[in-house]
Amino acid sequence: MRRLRRVLAIGFAGVLWAACLSGVSAAQPVSQFDIEAGRILFENACSSCHGIGGTGTDMGPSVIGSGAAGADFMLTTGRMPLDNHLKQPVRKPPAFNPTEIHRISEYVASLGPGPEIPDVDLERADLVDGHRLYAENCAACHSSGGAGGAVGAGLEAPSLARSNPVQVVQAMRIGPGAMPVFGEQTLSDHEADSIALYLMHLRDSGDPGGLGMGRIGPIAEGAIAWIVGLGLLVLVCRWIGEKE
């Protein structure tokens, strides 16, 4: 019996040791090579506005605390680098390839605590809940169909038609430009994923009801329908009158 207890104790100690080793392996530090390569890219392409070390200048804000999510969003959507710091950043083709974006994002993340790139799970998201949450939190600026629109002070909420799920959730977490930050206390990960799922549904569902007209919203679409409809009606009435 005493020998059996000794064997069990040794076995239990071995399990604990393996678990400790597993924990160390899982928490490996970020690749220093990628961070250093990202630093070089950042200093060459970003520091003229954001400063050496990301501390900011008169032409650009500090990126300390932006996290990997902030850098990844701005770079994958082509909003950065910006040729004129007085203009609102708009979506365009990325200036960097995926490897370069990854390295710059890791460097920015190393400057200070900030939001990580979200792990979006659309399979567990809820489409109906996403529709409700989008209508409550996003449609006022981005329109009911995600086409975007003016928000005042010369700023525009961009169209969401080309956004992928990760970029949608990233925007909620970092609040780019005039957009407010929707933290996890406001929108949980599941709720954020549900909004992303709804937007992907909008993007992929087409316009089964007829001409989409850019999905500019029911009020604008209704106005166009009235103007066009009344215009055609006037032309028809005039044509009938001339014929008689």
KATAUR-V486624 format. One record per backbone hydrogen bond with DSSP energy under -1.0 kcal/mol. CO is the residue of the C=O (numbers start at 1). NH is the residue of the N-H. E is the energy in kcal/mol with one decimal. If there is no record, write none. Layout:
co:CO nh:NH e:E
co:CO nh:NH e:E
This chain:
co:1 nh:5 e:-2.2
co:2 nh:6 e:-1.8
co:3 nh:7 e:-2.1
co:4 nh:8 e:-2.4
co:5 nh:9 e:-2.4
co:6 nh:10 e:-2.4
co:7 nh:11 e:-2.5
co:8 nh:12 e:-2.6
co:9 nh:13 e:-2.4
co:10 nh:14 e:-2.1
co:11 nh:15 e:-2.0
co:12 nh:16 e:-2.3
co:13 nh:17 e:-2.4
co:14 nh:18 e:-2.4
co:15 nh:19 e:-2.3
co:16 nh:20 e:-2.3
co:17 nh:21 e:-2.5
co:18 nh:22 e:-2.6
co:19 nh:23 e:-2.3
co:20 nh:24 e:-2.2
co:21 nh:25 e:-2.3
co:22 nh:26 e:-2.2
co:23 nh:27 e:-1.4
co:25 nh:28 e:-1.0
co:31 nh:35 e:-1.9
co:32 nh:36 e:-2.6
co:33 nh:37 e:-2.6
co:34 nh:38 e:-2.6
co:35 nh:39 e:-2.3
co:36 nh:40 e:-2.0
co:37 nh:41 e:-2.0
co:38 nh:42 e:-2.8
co:39 nh:43 e:-2.7
co:40 nh:44 e:-1.9
co:41 nh:45 e:-2.3
co:42 nh:46 e:-3.0
co:42 nh:47 e:-1.8
co:46 nh:49 e:-1.4
co:46 nh:50 e:-2.6
co:47 nh:51 e:-2.0
co:50 nh:56 e:-3.7
co:51 nh:54 e:-2.2
co:54 nh:63 e:-2.3
co:60 nh:57 e:-2.8
co:63 nh:66 e:-2.3
co:66 nh:70 e:-1.5
co:67 nh:71 e:-1.7
co:68 nh:72 e:-2.7
co:69 nh:73 e:-2.4
co:70 nh:74 e:-2.0
co:71 nh:75 e:-2.1
co:72 nh:76 e:-2.8
co:73 nh:77 e:-1.7
co:74 nh:79 e:-1.1
co:74 nh:80 e:-1.8
co:77 nh:92 e:-2.0
co:84 nh:87 e:-1.8
co:97 nh:101 e:-2.5
co:98 nh:102 e:-2.4
co:99 nh:103 e:-2.0
co:100 nh:104 e:-2.6
co:101 nh:105 e:-2.5
co:102 nh:106 e:-2.1
co:103 nh:107 e:-2.1
co:104 nh:108 e:-2.7
co:105 nh:109 e:-2.4
co:106 nh:110 e:-1.5
co:108 nh:111 e:-1.2
co:115 nh:69 e:-2.3
co:126 nh:130 e:-2.2
co:127 nh:131 e:-2.1
co:128 nh:132 e:-2.0
co:129 nh:133 e:-2.7
co:130 nh:134 e:-2.4
co:131 nh:135 e:-2.2
co:132 nh:136 e:-1.9
co:133 nh:137 e:-2.2
co:134 nh:138 e:-2.6
co:134 nh:139 e:-2.2
co:138 nh:141 e:-1.2
co:138 nh:142 e:-2.6
co:139 nh:143 e:-1.7
co:142 nh:148 e:-3.0
co:143 nh:146 e:-1.5
co:146 nh:160 e:-3.1
co:149 nh:157 e:-3.6
co:152 nh:155 e:-1.9
co:155 nh:151 e:-2.4
co:157 nh:149 e:-1.9
co:160 nh:163 e:-1.0
co:164 nh:168 e:-2.1
co:165 nh:169 e:-2.1
co:166 nh:170 e:-2.7
co:167 nh:171 e:-2.3
co:168 nh:172 e:-1.4
co:169 nh:173 e:-1.9
co:170 nh:174 e:-2.2
co:171 nh:175 e:-2.2
co:172 nh:182 e:-3.7
co:176 nh:179 e:-2.0
co:183 nh:186 e:-1.0
co:183 nh:187 e:-2.9
co:188 nh:192 e:-2.8
co:189 nh:193 e:-2.5
co:190 nh:194 e:-1.9
co:191 nh:195 e:-2.0
co:192 nh:196 e:-2.1
co:193 nh:197 e:-2.4
co:194 nh:198 e:-2.2
co:195 nh:199 e:-2.2
co:196 nh:200 e:-2.2
co:197 nh:201 e:-2.1
co:198 nh:202 e:-2.4
co:199 nh:203 e:-2.4
co:200 nh:204 e:-2.0
co:201 nh:205 e:-1.7
co:207 nh:210 e:-1.5
co:212 nh:215 e:-2.1
co:217 nh:221 e:-2.5
co:218 nh:222 e:-2.5
co:219 nh:223 e:-2.3
co:220 nh:224 e:-2.2
co:221 nh:225 e:-2.2
co:222 nh:226 e:-2.4
co:223 nh:227 e:-2.7
co:224 nh:228 e:-2.9
co:225 nh:229 e:-2.8
co:226 nh:230 e:-3.1
co:227 nh:231 e:-2.3
co:228 nh:232 e:-2.5
co:229 nh:233 e:-2.2
co:230 nh:234 e:-2.5
co:231 nh:235 e:-2.0
co:232 nh:236 e:-2.5
co:233 nh:237 e:-2.5
co:234 nh:238 e:-2.4
co:235 nh:239 e:-2.4
co:236 nh:240 e:-2.5
co:237 nh:241 e:-2.4
co:238 nh:242 e:-2.6
co:239 nh:243 e:-1.9
co:240 nh:244 e:-2.0
